[in-house]
Amino acid sequence: MIRLFIAEDQRMLLGALGSLLDMESDMKVIGQAMNGEEALEMIVNLQPDVCLMDIEMPVLNGLEVAERLAQTPVPSKVIILTTFARPGYFERAVKVGVYGYLLKDSEIDELADAIRKVVDGKRVFSPELTYHVIREENPLTPKEREILKLAALGKTTKEITSELYLSSGTVRNYISEIIHKLGAKNRTEAAALAENKGWL
C-alpha cells in the first residue's frame, strides 16, 4: 500500500484529491495539511511514501518544505503540484531533488500513475513545465538574487550594504546589472519580474 500525504491550501481541492486517490486500490491518504509548516511537522512524524505538495501555501511554501525535508533523514518522496509554469520554481524543485513536478490540471489517472512511478524510483515531470525551463533560464547570479530579494522587501541601498557587508557602490553596480539583465525600468519592476518567473 502506497502511503500518501497531501499538502494543499485550497480545502475543496485537498478534499477532492484525497477522496480520488483513496479510491485507488493500492493507495491510502494518511495525512493532509493546509499550510507548509503543519505539513512539514506531520510528514516528519508520519513518514509517508509520497508527499503531494502545492507550491503556493501559507507559512512555508511547497518548495521550502521540500528543501527542509531534504535536510532530514525522512525517506518521503516529494511530488510538487502546481498551477504555475514558472521556470524558477522548476529549477529550485529539481535542485532540491523532488521526484515529480506536475500541473494540477492533470487527470487523476495520470497523477496516480506518476505516484506509482515515483515509488519505483523514477522521476516524473510535466512536459509543459520542462519546456518553459529550456526556453528561459534564470540570468541572475546567486549574489544578484540575494540583493534583489532584499530590494524586493523594500530595503534601501544603505540597508542592503550593511546587511551584506558590501560597499554602496558595489550594491548600486549589482542593482544596475540586475535591471539591465531583466530589461526592467527600476529595481521594483526588476523584483516583480523575477518574482513572477519564480527566480527569487
N, C-alpha and C positions, 0 to 999 in steps of 0.2 A: 504494500500500500504506500503510495506517494503522499507524504505529509506536507500540506501546503500552508503558507501564511500569506495573507493579503493585506497590504497597506495602501489605503486609498481614502482621500479626504471627502469624496462625494458619497454620502450614505447610500443613495439609491444604486449607484454603480457597484459599491462594495457588496451590498446585499445580493445584487444580481449575479455578480461574478462568483461569489461564494456558493450560491444555490446551484448555478450551472455546473461548476467544477465538482461540487459534491455529488452530482448525478453521474459522474464518470466512475465506472466500476473499480478502477484502480487508484482513485484519489480521495483524500479526505482533508477538508479545511480544518486545521486545528487552532487557528487564531486569526484575529483581524484587528486592525488599528486604523485610526483616522488622522494620526499625526506621527511624524518621524521619530520623535523622542520615545513615545509609547511603543512604537513598532520596534525600535532598537532593543528596548528593555525586554519585550516579550519574545523576540527572536533569540536573544541570548539565553533566556530561560527555557523556551520550548524546543529550540534547535530543530526547526522543520527541515525537510529535504530541500524544498524550493520556496523562495520568497518572491511574490509578485509585488513590485514596488512602483507606486506612482512617483513621478518626479516632483510635481508641484504639491507639496504638503506643508502644513504649518509646523513651526518649531525647527525641525530638521527636514530638508527635502530628501527625496529618494536617493540621490547621488551621495549626499552627505552620510546617510545611513549606510549605504554600500561601502563608502570609504572607511567608516568606523568599523564595520563588520570585518573588512579585510585585515584589520589590525588585531583581530581576536582569533582564538582557535575554533570559533563556531564554523562547522562544516557546511552550513546552508548555502545553496547556490542562488544568486540573485538574478531575476529577470526584471528589467525595467519596462514598465508600460507607460506610454506617453502619447499625448496628442500633438507634441511639439517635434517637428523635424528640424531641430536646431543642431548645427554641426558641432558646436562647442560641447553640448550635453553629451553627444555620442562619443566624442574624443575622451571626455572625462570618464564615461562609463567603461570604455574599452581599457583605459589606463588602470582603472581600479579592479579590472578583472571580472566584470559581470558576465554571466553566461548567456544572457539574452537581452535584446533591446527591440521591443515590438510596439507597433501602433495600437492604440486602444480600440480602433475600429476593426481589428482582425476578427474573423469568425471564431466562435468558441471552439470549434473542432481544430482550427489552426493553432489556437492557444494551447489546447490540451496536448496536441501533437508536439508542440515546441517544448512543453514541460517534460514530456517523456524523453525527448532528445537530450535535454539538459541533464536529466537524471542519469542518462547514459554517458555523460561527459562531453557531449557536443555543445557547440555554441551556436545560437540562432539569432540572426539579425535581420530586421525588415529591409528588403532591397531599397525601398523608398528612402530610408534613413541613411544607408551607406552611400547612396547616390549623392545626397546633399553634402556628405563629408568629402567625397572625392572631388566634388565641384568647388568646394570652398573651405580652405584650411585657415586656421587661426593665424593671422600675421603677427600677433603680438608676442614678445618675449615674456618669460615669467616676471621679470622686473617691471616691464611695461604694464602687465596685468595687475601687479601689486599696486603700482602707482595709480592706475585708472580706477581700481576698486576703492581706494581711499578718496580719490576725486569724486567718485560716484556717491560717496557718503557725505559729500559737501565739505570735505576738508580743504582748507586753503593751502597754497604752496608752502607757506611757513609751517603749517601743522604737519604737512607731508614730510618736509625736510627734517623736522625734529623727530618724527616717528621712525623714519628710515635712515637717519644719520647721513643724509646727503646734503650737498650744498644747494642753495636755492637755484643757482644757475644750472646745475645738473638736473634738478627736477623740472625746471622750465624746458630744458632741452628734450627730456623724456616726453613731456606732455606735447610739445611741438611735433615730435616724431610720431606719437600716437595719433594725433589729429590728422597728420599727413597720411599715415598708413590707412586710416579708416575713411579718409575723404570727408571728414566732418568739418563743421564750421568752428566748433569750440569744444572744450572739454566735456561740457554737459551733453552735447549731441554725440560725442565720441563714446561716452559712458553708456548712453541709451542704445546706440548701435551695437556695441559689444555685448551688452546685457541681452538684447533681443536675439543675438546669434548664439547666446549661451557660452560666450568666450570669457566671461568674468568668473 
